[in-house]
């Protein structure tokens, strides 16, 4: 017997987001993403693991999960206030074109002004209009979704959170007593996305998985020995860069 989904549950969900004209703007289906020209080779497909009620998706969709059962498939129309927000005119600015590198600005250009991300919507003479609302603000959306699984294993919960925030999969994770240990490759040291999110991930693991601490352990494998090549004999003919 399936139990109703509650706030705080970890679930795996697949979904597709559409506009009212049926145009797809978001999906966990790789083939559908390619068909609609929204495929991202760094994106994750096959379903997301989220914590219900934790704000991992838009409010209208998050609220709709509650009370459903594993295996449920359906759709919901979500108004802007429970989707990507109303369009706020105060977040639209007109700036001088001199703020842009080499004065190059065009409609659709993604920019950052005073720490806020935005999109150029119009270029008129030497003035550029930049909209810093979410690209989908003010638009009602329709989500079709399926609740595929209720996740109860602690390691699987942690892996799901890591994948949601960073796209990382199949990391070596151990949960022993009250400690979660996550082995990370040395290459992550230079991954800005990881550096920005690892603290938040640790906090969510502690709050929702039932552990008291999270340890990140960087793994450095032994480098293969490389034999030194014999030194080449010095040539008597030396080209000079100067004449």
C-alpha positions as CSV (number, residue, x, y, z in Angstrom):
1,X,0.0,0.0,0.0
2,X,1.4,3.4,-1.0
3,X,1.6,6.1,1.5
4,X,0.7,9.7,0.7
5,X,3.7,12.0,0.0
6,X,4.4,14.5,2.9
7,X,6.6,17.5,3.4
8,X,10.1,16.5,4.1
9,X,9.9,13.3,1.9
10,X,12.7,12.6,-0.6
11,X,11.1,11.8,-3.9
12,X,12.4,11.1,-7.4
13,X,10.2,13.0,-10.0
14,X,10.3,13.3,-13.7
15,X,8.6,16.3,-15.3
16,X,8.1,18.5,-18.3
17,X,7.3,22.2,-18.2
18,X,5.3,23.9,-21.0
19,X,3.8,27.3,-21.8
20,X,0.2,27.6,-22.7
21,X,1.0,27.3,-26.4
22,X,2.5,23.9,-25.6
23,X,6.1,25.0,-26.1
24,X,8.5,23.0,-23.8
25,X,10.9,25.1,-21.8
26,X,12.1,22.5,-19.2
27,X,12.1,18.7,-19.0
28,X,13.9,15.7,-17.4
29,X,13.4,13.8,-20.7
30,X,16.6,13.9,-22.7
31,X,14.9,13.0,-26.1
32,X,12.2,15.6,-25.5
33,X,14.9,18.2,-24.7
34,X,16.7,17.5,-27.9
35,X,13.5,17.6,-29.9
36,X,12.6,21.0,-28.5
37,X,16.2,22.4,-28.9
38,X,16.7,22.9,-25.1
39,X,19.2,20.1,-24.5
40,X,22.1,20.9,-22.3
41,X,25.0,18.5,-22.4
42,X,25.9,19.5,-18.8
43,X,22.3,19.0,-17.6
44,X,20.9,16.0,-15.8
45,X,18.1,13.8,-17.4
46,X,16.1,10.9,-16.1
47,X,14.5,12.6,-13.1
48,X,15.4,14.8,-10.1
49,X,15.6,13.9,-6.5
50,X,14.0,16.6,-4.3
51,X,12.9,17.2,-0.8
52,X,9.2,18.0,-0.8
53,X,8.6,21.5,0.7
54,X,12.3,22.5,0.6
55,X,12.0,24.9,-2.3
56,X,13.8,22.7,-4.8
57,X,11.2,23.5,-7.4
58,X,8.6,26.2,-7.9
59,X,6.0,26.6,-5.2
60,X,3.0,25.5,-7.2
61,X,4.6,22.3,-8.2
62,X,6.1,21.6,-4.8
63,X,2.7,22.1,-3.1
64,X,1.0,19.7,-5.6
65,X,3.3,16.8,-4.6
66,X,1.8,16.7,-1.1
67,X,-0.9,14.0,-0.7
68,X,0.0,12.2,-3.9
69,X,1.3,8.6,-4.0
70,X,4.3,7.0,-5.7
71,X,3.4,6.3,-9.3
72,X,1.1,9.3,-9.6
73,X,1.1,11.0,-13.0
74,X,-0.7,14.2,-13.7
75,X,-0.5,17.8,-14.8
76,X,-1.1,21.2,-13.1
77,X,-1.4,24.8,-14.4
78,X,0.6,27.1,-12.3
79,X,0.0,30.9,-12.2
80,X,3.0,33.3,-12.1
81,X,2.7,34.0,-8.3
82,X,3.3,30.3,-7.6
83,X,5.6,29.8,-10.6
84,X,8.5,32.1,-11.6
85,X,7.0,35.3,-10.1
86,X,5.1,38.3,-11.4
87,X,7.0,40.6,-13.7
88,X,8.4,43.5,-11.7
89,X,8.9,46.7,-13.7
90,X,11.3,48.0,-11.0
91,X,13.7,45.2,-12.2
92,X,14.0,46.7,-15.6
93,X,16.8,49.2,-16.0
94,X,18.0,51.5,-18.8
95,X,21.8,51.8,-18.9
96,X,24.4,53.4,-21.1
97,X,25.8,51.3,-23.9
98,X,29.3,52.3,-22.6
99,X,28.9,49.8,-19.8
100,X,29.2,47.0,-22.3
101,X,32.5,45.7,-23.6
102,X,33.4,47.4,-26.8
103,X,29.9,48.8,-26.8
104,X,28.5,45.5,-28.1
105,X,25.0,44.9,-26.9
106,X,22.1,43.1,-28.5
107,X,18.7,41.7,-27.6
108,X,19.0,38.4,-25.8
109,X,22.5,39.1,-24.4
110,X,22.8,37.8,-20.8
111,X,24.6,40.3,-18.6
112,X,25.3,41.0,-14.9
113,X,24.9,44.5,-13.5
114,X,25.7,45.3,-9.9
115,X,25.7,41.7,-9.0
116,X,22.3,41.0,-10.6
117,X,21.8,38.9,-13.7
118,X,19.6,40.1,-16.5
119,X,18.9,40.0,-20.2
120,X,19.1,42.8,-22.8
121,X,15.6,43.3,-24.2
122,X,16.1,46.5,-26.3
123,X,18.9,48.6,-27.7
124,X,17.9,52.2,-28.6
125,X,20.7,54.5,-29.7
126,X,23.2,54.6,-26.8
127,X,20.7,53.3,-24.2
128,X,20.2,49.6,-23.4
129,X,17.2,48.2,-21.6
130,X,18.1,45.3,-19.2
131,X,15.4,43.1,-17.6
132,X,16.6,41.4,-14.4
133,X,13.3,39.5,-13.8
134,X,13.4,35.7,-14.1
135,X,13.1,35.0,-17.9
136,X,9.7,33.2,-17.2
137,X,8.4,35.9,-14.8
138,X,4.7,36.8,-15.4
139,X,4.0,33.7,-17.4
140,X,1.6,30.9,-16.4
141,X,3.1,27.5,-16.9
142,X,1.9,23.9,-17.1
143,X,3.8,21.0,-15.6
144,X,3.3,17.3,-16.3
145,X,5.0,15.1,-13.8
146,X,5.3,11.6,-12.4
147,X,6.4,10.7,-8.9
148,X,8.7,7.8,-9.6
149,X,10.0,6.8,-6.2
150,X,10.0,7.6,-2.5
151,X,13.6,7.5,-1.3
152,X,14.4,6.2,2.1
153,X,18.0,5.0,1.9
154,X,20.3,7.6,3.5
155,X,23.1,7.2,0.9
156,X,20.6,7.6,-1.9
157,X,19.2,10.7,-0.4
158,X,22.7,12.3,-0.1
159,X,23.5,11.3,-3.7
160,X,20.3,12.8,-4.8
161,X,21.0,16.2,-3.2
162,X,24.5,16.2,-4.6
163,X,23.2,15.5,-8.1
164,X,20.4,18.2,-7.8
165,X,22.9,21.0,-6.8
166,X,26.0,20.0,-8.8
167,X,25.1,17.4,-11.4
168,X,27.7,15.0,-9.7
169,X,26.7,11.4,-9.7
170,X,28.1,8.1,-8.4
171,X,30.3,9.7,-5.7
172,X,31.6,7.4,-2.9
173,X,29.4,8.1,0.1
174,X,29.4,6.4,3.5
175,X,27.0,6.9,6.4
176,X,28.3,5.6,9.7
177,X,26.6,6.3,13.0
178,X,25.9,10.1,12.8
179,X,28.5,11.0,10.2
180,X,28.2,11.2,6.4
181,X,31.5,11.0,4.6
182,X,31.6,12.1,0.9
183,X,34.7,11.3,-1.1
184,X,35.2,13.9,-3.8
185,X,37.7,13.9,-6.7
186,X,40.6,16.4,-6.5
187,X,39.3,18.1,-9.7
188,X,36.3,19.5,-7.7
189,X,38.8,21.9,-6.0
190,X,38.5,24.1,-9.2
191,X,34.8,23.7,-9.7
192,X,33.1,27.0,-8.9
193,X,29.6,25.4,-8.7
194,X,30.8,22.9,-6.2
195,X,32.6,25.5,-4.0
196,X,29.5,27.7,-3.9
197,X,27.1,24.9,-3.0
198,X,28.9,22.4,-0.8
199,X,28.1,24.3,2.4
200,X,24.4,24.5,1.6
201,X,24.4,20.8,0.6
202,X,26.0,19.8,4.0
203,X,23.4,21.9,5.9
204,X,20.5,20.2,4.0
205,X,22.0,16.7,4.6
206,X,22.3,17.4,8.3
207,X,18.8,18.8,8.5
208,X,17.0,16.2,6.4
209,X,19.0,12.9,6.4
210,X,19.5,12.4,10.1
211,X,23.2,12.8,10.5
212,X,25.1,15.2,12.8
213,X,28.1,16.0,10.6
214,X,29.2,15.9,7.0
215,X,32.8,15.2,6.0
216,X,34.1,16.0,2.6
217,X,37.3,14.1,1.8
218,X,39.3,14.9,-1.3
219,X,40.8,11.9,-3.0
220,X,44.1,12.1,-4.8
221,X,45.1,8.9,-6.6
222,X,48.8,8.0,-7.0
223,X,50.1,9.5,-10.2
224,X,51.7,7.0,-12.6
225,X,55.5,7.0,-12.8
226,X,56.8,8.7,-15.9
227,X,60.3,7.7,-17.1
228,X,62.5,10.6,-18.0
229,X,63.4,10.8,-21.6
230,X,67.1,10.9,-22.5
231,X,68.4,14.4,-23.1
232,X,68.8,15.3,-26.7
233,X,72.3,16.1,-27.8
234,X,72.9,19.8,-28.2
235,X,72.8,21.0,-31.8
236,X,75.5,23.2,-33.1
237,X,73.0,25.0,-35.3
238,X,71.1,27.6,-33.2
239,X,68.5,29.9,-34.8
240,X,68.4,33.4,-33.5
241,X,65.3,35.5,-33.4
242,X,67.5,38.5,-34.0
243,X,69.3,39.3,-37.1
